[in-house]
Amino acid sequence: MTARIELTMCARPTPDAHAPRSVIDDWQLLAQIVEVSGDAIFSEDMAGSITSWNAAAERVYGRAAADMLGRSTSELLPDETARQLSSVHDMALSGRRVDRFDTWHLRPDGRHIAVSLTVSPLRDTAGAMAGLATSVQDVTDRVRLSAELEDAHRTLEKQHVLLTRSNRDLEQFAYVASHDLSEPLRAMTGFVQLLEKRYAPLLDERGTGYIAHVVDGAARMRTLIEDLLEYSRFLLTDTASGRVDTAAAARRVVTVLGLTGVEVGVLPDVWLDEASVHAVLHNLVGNAAKFRRPERASRVVVSGSREDGSVVLRVDDDGIGVSPEHRDRIFRMFTRLHVREAYAGTGIGLAIVQQIAERAGGRAWVEESDLGGARFCITLPAVPDQVVLP
């Protein structure tokens, strides 16, 4: 019985002069296939003694065939998987094939290796159970990579939770702080103005100048707080999206800002909320008109196109432009490229534009305009094709 198992797995039979040549060739071919297989293949008899051991098994387990023949397959099993493998063997000995069973085996140096086993019953010429044949794939690298990916995924999940919590706390802080700062600022401004009104005759020019500085500083602080509130609003709120008439929104912005010299072209509708679209256009059009060349009236052109499922809005101007070295940092909060006396502002408007773009899955950037100034661009979601437009 044992001899037949060895013959089946990898042993080379003694030529029989009376055997058909094709039969001998088939046994030789089978033995060669087993020997050159990339999978470790070994067989065992009914007592669990190893009867064949191919070259791949030598590589996977680090044990030579001469050392393994006649030894028990239990030497391959770590204590923690011995009982598990016993049930697999019992299943195979009952005549059922076990496919791709993942477990752990043991090397002589004590190192565990992850393996995927296929265990098949072997039968003699009479059809009786004669032993088992086991095909083994070493999947240690795959298991290690899977474990590393799982660890990385858990780490990313923890970081995501922490980042979400941090962002929520920061957003709430900005919102509450802005509200809490507004009240004492209003009181301070009111009392300073009251002081100026009632005691102006008692103040000299220097005293009046001091009051003017306080009032101006309070006004600038109030503008900054209002802009922070606006920025916080787009961080904290998650408004449902819908179809927005971008051209109509742009015309409303021009009217609100009281601007002239602004051309609004044919703009594709976007799939967002009205407040976000208004904020984007208000800041971009307002900036384009503000940063004009002092020697002439500004010209602003609002255009747009649909590209790859998104709408690209462009606001071109013939103003002072933005030099290439400042184009990345200009969208950061509180970034100002000019002194306040030349161009007023808090440096939050473009940060709001970028915040809206990122929340909508788009981006905002600036480049040189054909008009000679700057071209500010933003990508926003287009109206989905499946939406039935009125």
C-alpha positions in Angstrom: 0.0 0.0 0.0 2.8 2.4 0.9 4.7 1.6 -2.3 1.6 2.5 -4.3 1.3 5.9 -2.6 4.9 6.7 -3.3 4.5 5.7 -6.8 1.4 7.9 -7.2 3.0 10.9 -5.7 6.6 11.1 -6.9 8.4 7.7 -7.0 9.7 6.4 -10.3 8.5 2.8 -11.0 10.8 0.0 -12.1 10.2 -0.6 -15.8 8.2 -3.8 -16.5 9.0 -5.4 -19.8 5.4 -6.7 -20.0 3.8 -3.3 -19.2 2.6 -1.2 -22.1 5.0 1.6 -22.9 2.3 4.3 -22.6 1.6 3.3 -19.0 5.2 3.6 -18.0 5.4 7.0 -19.7 2.2 8.2 -17.8 3.8 7.2 -14.4 7.0 9.0 -15.3 5.1 12.1 -16.5 3.0 12.2 -13.2 6.1 11.9 -11.1 7.8 14.7 -12.9 4.7 16.9 -12.6 4.6 16.4 -8.9 8.3 17.0 -8.5 8.4 20.3 -10.4 5.1 21.6 -8.9 5.3 25.0 -7.3 3.2 23.7 -4.5 4.6 21.6 -1.7 3.1 18.1 -2.1 3.5 15.2 0.2 1.6 12.0 0.9 1.0 9.9 4.0 -0.2 6.5 4.8 -3.1 5.5 7.0 -0.9 5.7 10.1 0.1 9.3 9.3 3.7 8.5 8.2 5.0 10.5 5.3 5.6 8.5 2.1 6.6 11.2 -0.4 8.0 14.7 -0.2 8.6 16.8 -3.4 11.2 19.6 -4.0 8.7 22.4 -3.2 8.0 20.8 0.2 11.8 20.9 0.9 11.8 24.6 0.1 8.6 25.5 2.1 9.4 23.5 5.2 13.2 23.6 5.1 13.4 19.8 5.5 14.9 17.4 3.0 12.9 14.4 1.6 15.4 12.0 3.1 14.8 13.3 6.5 11.0 13.4 6.2 10.1 10.1 4.7 8.7 7.8 7.3 8.2 10.6 9.9 4.8 11.6 11.2 2.9 14.5 9.7 2.2 15.6 13.3 5.7 17.1 13.4 4.5 19.7 10.9 1.7 20.9 13.3 2.0 23.5 16.0 0.2 22.6 19.2 -2.5 25.2 18.7 -3.5 23.8 15.3 -3.0 20.1 15.9 -6.7 19.5 16.9 -7.9 21.6 14.0 -5.8 19.6 11.5 -7.0 16.3 13.1 -10.6 17.1 12.1 -9.4 17.9 8.6 -7.6 14.6 8.3 -10.7 12.7 9.6 -12.8 14.4 7.0 -10.3 13.5 4.2 -10.0 9.9 5.5 -13.7 9.6 5.3 -13.3 10.0 1.5 -14.0 13.8 1.2 -11.6 16.2 -0.4 -10.8 19.4 1.7 -10.0 22.4 -0.5 -8.0 25.5 0.4 -8.0 25.1 4.2 -6.0 27.9 5.8 -3.9 27.1 8.9 -0.4 27.2 10.3 2.4 24.7 9.9 5.8 24.5 11.7 9.4 24.7 10.4 12.3 23.0 12.2 13.5 26.3 13.5 10.2 26.8 15.3 8.9 29.4 12.9 5.3 29.3 12.0 4.3 29.5 8.4 0.8 30.3 7.1 -0.3 27.7 4.6 -3.3 26.9 2.4 -3.9 23.2 2.2 -5.8 20.9 -0.1 -6.1 17.4 1.3 -7.2 14.5 -0.9 -7.9 10.9 -0.1 -5.8 8.2 -1.9 -7.2 4.8 -2.8 -5.6 1.6 -3.8 -6.5 -0.4 -6.9 -9.4 -2.0 -5.0 -10.8 1.4 -4.1 -10.0 1.2 -0.4 -8.5 4.2 1.5 -4.7 4.0 1.3 -3.7 7.4 2.7 -3.8 11.1 2.0 -2.1 13.5 -0.4 -1.7 17.1 0.7 -0.9 20.1 -1.5 0.4 23.1 0.3 0.7 26.8 -0.7 2.9 29.0 1.5 0.7 32.1 2.1 2.8 33.7 4.8 3.6 36.8 2.8 0.0 37.2 1.9 -1.2 36.8 5.5 1.5 39.2 6.8 0.5 41.8 4.2 -3.1 41.4 5.0 -2.3 41.9 8.7 -0.3 45.0 7.9 -3.1 46.4 5.8 -5.6 45.7 8.6 -3.4 47.4 11.1 -3.0 50.4 8.8 -6.8 50.5 8.3 -7.4 50.4 12.0 -4.8 53.2 12.5 -6.5 55.3 9.7 -9.9 54.7 11.3 -8.5 55.9 14.7 -6.9 59.0 13.1 -10.2 59.7 11.2 -12.1 59.6 14.5 -9.6 61.9 16.2 -9.5 64.2 13.2 -13.3 64.4 13.0 -13.6 65.1 16.7 -10.8 67.7 16.5 -12.5 69.4 13.5 -15.8 69.4 15.2 -14.4 70.9 18.4 -12.5 73.6 16.4 -15.5 74.4 14.3 -17.7 74.7 17.4 -15.0 76.8 19.1 -14.8 79.2 16.2 -18.6 79.6 16.1 -19.0 80.1 19.8 -15.9 82.4 20.2 -17.1 84.5 17.3 -20.5 85.0 19.0 -19.0 85.6 22.4 -16.5 88.1 21.0 -19.2 90.1 19.2 -21.1 91.2 22.4 -18.2 92.9 24.3 -17.0 94.4 21.1 -20.3 96.1 20.5 -20.3 97.3 24.0 -16.8 98.7 23.7 -17.6 100.5 20.5 -20.8 102.0 21.9 -19.1 103.4 25.0 -16.2 104.8 23.0 -18.6 106.6 20.6 -20.7 107.8 23.6 -17.4 109.1 25.1 -16.6 111.0 22.0 -20.1 112.5 21.7 -20.4 113.7 25.3 -16.9 114.7 26.1 -15.6 115.9 22.7 -15.3 119.5 24.0 -12.9 118.3 26.7 -10.7 116.4 24.4 -7.7 117.8 22.5 -6.7 116.7 19.0 -4.7 113.8 20.4 -7.5 112.5 22.5 -9.9 112.6 19.5 -7.3 110.7 17.5 -7.1 108.0 20.2 -10.9 107.6 20.1 -10.8 107.4 16.3 -8.2 104.6 16.5 -10.2 102.6 18.9 -13.4 103.0 16.8 -11.5 102.0 13.6 -9.9 99.0 15.4 -13.3 97.9 16.7 -14.8 98.2 13.2 -12.0 96.0 11.8 -12.4 93.5 14.6 -16.1 93.4 13.9 -15.5 92.7 10.2 -13.1 89.9 11.1 -15.5 88.3 13.5 -18.3 88.5 10.9 -16.0 86.8 8.3 -15.1 84.1 10.9 -18.8 83.5 11.5 -19.3 83.2 7.8 -16.4 80.7 7.5 -17.6 78.7 10.5 -21.1 78.5 9.0 -19.8 76.7 6.0 -17.8 74.3 8.3 -20.7 73.5 10.6 -23.7 73.3 8.2 -24.4 70.6 5.7 -27.1 71.9 3.5 -28.9 69.6 1.0 -27.9 70.1 -2.6 -30.2 71.1 -5.4 -30.1 72.7 -8.8 -28.8 76.3 -8.6 -29.1 78.8 -11.5 -25.5 80.0 -11.5 -26.0 82.9 -13.9 -28.9 84.3 -11.9 -26.9 84.0 -8.7 -24.0 85.9 -10.3 -26.3 88.7 -11.5 -27.7 89.0 -7.9 -24.2 89.2 -6.5 -23.3 92.0 -8.9 -26.5 93.9 -7.9 -25.8 93.4 -4.2 -22.2 94.6 -4.5 -23.3 97.6 -6.7 -20.7 96.9 -9.3 -20.4 98.1 -12.9 -18.2 96.6 -15.6 -19.1 93.0 -14.8 -20.0 90.7 -17.6 -21.9 87.5 -16.7 -21.8 84.9 -19.5 -23.9 81.8 -20.0 -23.1 79.6 -17.0 -24.0 76.0 -16.5 -26.2 75.2 -13.5 -24.6 73.6 -10.5 -25.7 71.0 -8.0 -25.1 72.6 -4.6 -26.9 74.9 -2.2 -27.8 78.5 -2.9 -25.8 79.9 0.1 -22.5 78.3 -1.0 -22.9 79.4 -4.6 -23.7 82.9 -3.5 -20.6 83.0 -1.1 -18.3 81.7 -3.9 -19.5 84.3 -6.4 -19.6 87.1 -3.8 -16.0 86.6 -2.8 -14.6 86.0 -6.3 -16.4 88.8 -8.0 -15.9 91.2 -5.1 -12.1 90.4 -5.1 -11.9 90.9 -8.8 -13.5 94.3 -8.6 -11.5 95.3 -5.5 -8.0 94.5 -6.7 -8.2 96.7 -9.8 -5.6 99.0 -11.2 -6.0 102.5 -9.7 -5.7 104.3 -13.1 -8.8 102.7 -14.6 -12.2 101.2 -13.9 -12.2 97.4 -13.5 -13.5 94.9 -16.0 -14.7 91.5 -14.7 -15.9 88.6 -16.7 -17.8 85.6 -15.2 -17.8 82.5 -17.4 -18.2 78.8 -17.0 -18.2 75.4 -18.7 -19.2 71.8 -18.0 -16.2 69.5 -18.0 -16.0 65.8 -16.9 -19.2 65.9 -14.8 -18.2 69.2 -13.1 -18.8 72.8 -13.7 -15.8 75.1 -13.9 -16.6 78.7 -12.9 -14.1 81.4 -13.9 -13.8 85.0 -12.8 -11.4 87.0 -14.9 -10.3 90.6 -14.3 -7.9 93.1 -15.7 -6.6 94.1 -12.3 -3.2 93.8 -10.5 -3.1 90.0 -10.8 -1.4 87.5 -8.5 2.2 86.6 -8.9 3.0 82.9 -9.4 4.8 82.5 -6.0 1.7 83.6 -4.2 -0.9 81.5 -6.0 -0.8 78.6 -3.6 -0.9 80.5 -0.4 -3.5 83.0 -1.3 -6.3 80.6 -0.3 -5.0 80.2 3.2 -6.9 81.9 6.0 -5.8 85.5 6.9 -3.4 85.6 4.0 -3.0 89.2 2.8 -0.6 90.2 0.0 -1.1 93.9 0.3 -1.2 96.5 3.2 -4.6 97.3 4.6 -4.3 100.9 3.5 -4.1 99.9 -0.1 -6.8 97.1 -0.1 -9.1 96.5 2.8 -10.1 93.0 3.9 -9.5 90.2 6.4 -8.0 87.5 4.1 -10.9 85.0 4.8 -12.9 85.3 1.6 -10.7 83.0 -0.5 -10.5 80.6 2.4 -14.3 80.3 2.3 -14.1 79.7 -1.4 -11.6 76.9 -1.0 -13.6 75.4 1.9 -16.8 75.3 -0.2 -14.8 73.8 -3.1 -13.3 71.0 -1.0 -16.6 70.2 0.7 -18.2 69.8 -2.7 -15.4 67.5 -4.0 -13.8 70.2 -6.2 -10.9 72.6 -6.0 -10.1 76.3 -6.3 -7.1 77.9 -8.0 -5.8 81.0 -9.6 -3.9 81.6 -12.9 -3.1 84.4 -15.2 -6.1 85.9 -17.1 -6.3 86.8 -20.8 -7.6 90.2 -19.6 -4.2 90.9 -18.0 -5.1 90.4 -14.4 -6.1 87.2 -12.5 -8.4 84.3 -13.3 -9.9 82.6 -10.3 -11.4 79.2 -11.0 -13.5 76.7 -9.0 -14.9 73.3 -9.8 -18.4 72.6 -8.5 -20.7 69.6 -9.0 -22.8 69.7 -12.2 -26.5 68.9 -12.2 -26.7 65.0 -12.5 -27.8 63.8 -15.9 -30.7 61.7 -14.3 -32.3 64.8 -12.7 -35.3 65.9 -14.7 -34.9 69.6 -15.3 -38.0 71.8 -15.3 
